């Protein structure tokens, strides 16, 4: 599954960046993703509600949950959130087969 993973660095992480500004976080995230059998496509530091966005292929939500436990447990990241890409054509085809009517219709 294609996943968009967002999160925030903690104060602990920012202190680490200041101590060693050359730390390659992309390499660490790529290795972590590989350890779960996945592939990291990109990682960007972003401006907004989250500090970073990772685009990756993972085999299951359980793989993301394992990564979340390890990374948030380290104290370096918080609010790790995943959005799973879906095939909207398949979803709408299935929805078209559901005979749902809203109340009063």
C-alpha positions as CSV (number, residue, x, y, z in Angstrom):
1,X,0.0,0.0,0.0
2,X,1.1,3.5,-0.7
3,X,1.3,5.6,2.4
4,X,1.7,9.3,3.2
5,X,3.3,9.5,6.7
6,X,3.4,12.8,8.5
7,X,4.7,13.7,11.9
8,X,6.3,16.2,14.2
9,X,9.7,16.3,15.7
10,X,10.0,16.7,19.5
11,X,12.2,19.1,21.4
12,X,14.5,16.1,21.9
13,X,14.9,15.7,18.2
14,X,15.5,19.4,17.6
15,X,18.2,19.4,20.2
16,X,19.8,16.5,18.3
17,X,19.7,18.4,15.1
18,X,21.3,21.4,16.7
19,X,24.1,19.2,18.2
20,X,24.7,17.5,14.8
21,X,23.1,19.5,11.9
22,X,24.5,17.0,9.3
23,X,22.4,14.1,10.6
24,X,20.8,12.4,7.6
25,X,17.3,11.6,8.8
26,X,16.3,10.4,5.3
27,X,18.8,7.6,5.5
28,X,17.4,6.6,8.9
29,X,13.8,6.6,7.7
30,X,14.7,4.7,4.6
31,X,16.5,2.0,6.7
32,X,13.5,1.8,9.1
33,X,11.1,1.4,6.1
34,X,13.3,-1.3,4.6
35,X,13.4,-3.2,7.9
36,X,9.6,-3.6,7.6
37,X,9.9,-4.8,4.0
38,X,8.8,-1.4,2.6
39,X,10.2,1.2,0.2
40,X,10.6,4.9,0.9
41,X,10.0,7.1,-2.1
42,X,10.6,10.5,-0.6
43,X,10.9,12.5,2.6
44,X,10.5,16.2,2.8
45,X,10.7,18.7,5.7
46,X,7.6,20.8,5.4
47,X,6.1,24.0,6.7
48,X,2.7,23.7,8.4
49,X,1.0,21.4,10.9
50,X,3.6,18.7,10.4
51,X,7.4,18.9,10.3
52,X,7.9,16.1,7.7
53,X,6.1,14.0,5.1
54,X,7.3,10.6,3.9
55,X,5.9,8.8,0.9
56,X,6.4,5.0,1.2
57,X,5.2,1.6,0.1
58,X,4.3,-0.6,3.1
59,X,2.8,-4.1,3.1
60,X,0.2,-3.4,5.8
61,X,-1.1,-1.0,8.3
62,X,0.5,-3.2,11.0
63,X,3.9,-2.3,9.5
64,X,3.1,1.4,10.0
65,X,1.9,0.6,13.6
66,X,5.2,-1.1,14.4
67,X,7.2,1.9,13.0
68,X,5.0,4.3,15.0
69,X,5.6,2.3,18.2
70,X,9.4,2.4,17.7
71,X,9.7,6.0,16.5
72,X,7.3,7.6,19.0
73,X,8.7,5.4,21.8
74,X,12.2,6.9,21.1
75,X,10.9,10.3,22.1
76,X,12.1,12.0,18.9
77,X,8.8,12.1,17.0
78,X,5.2,12.7,18.0
79,X,1.8,12.8,16.1
80,X,3.0,10.2,13.5
81,X,0.0,9.9,11.2
82,X,-0.5,7.8,8.1
83,X,-2.8,8.4,5.1
84,X,-3.3,5.3,2.9
85,X,-3.7,5.9,-0.9
86,X,-6.8,4.3,-2.2
87,X,-8.1,3.3,-5.7
88,X,-11.1,5.7,-5.9
89,X,-12.5,4.0,-9.0
90,X,-12.8,0.7,-7.1
91,X,-14.4,2.4,-4.1
92,X,-17.0,4.2,-6.3
93,X,-17.7,0.9,-8.2
94,X,-18.4,-0.8,-4.9
95,X,-20.4,2.1,-3.6
96,X,-22.6,2.0,-6.7
97,X,-23.6,-1.6,-5.8
98,X,-24.9,-0.6,-2.3
99,X,-28.6,0.0,-2.3
100,X,-28.4,2.7,0.4
101,X,-31.1,5.4,0.7
102,X,-30.9,8.2,3.2
103,X,-33.8,8.4,5.7
104,X,-36.9,10.0,4.1
105,X,-35.9,9.2,0.5
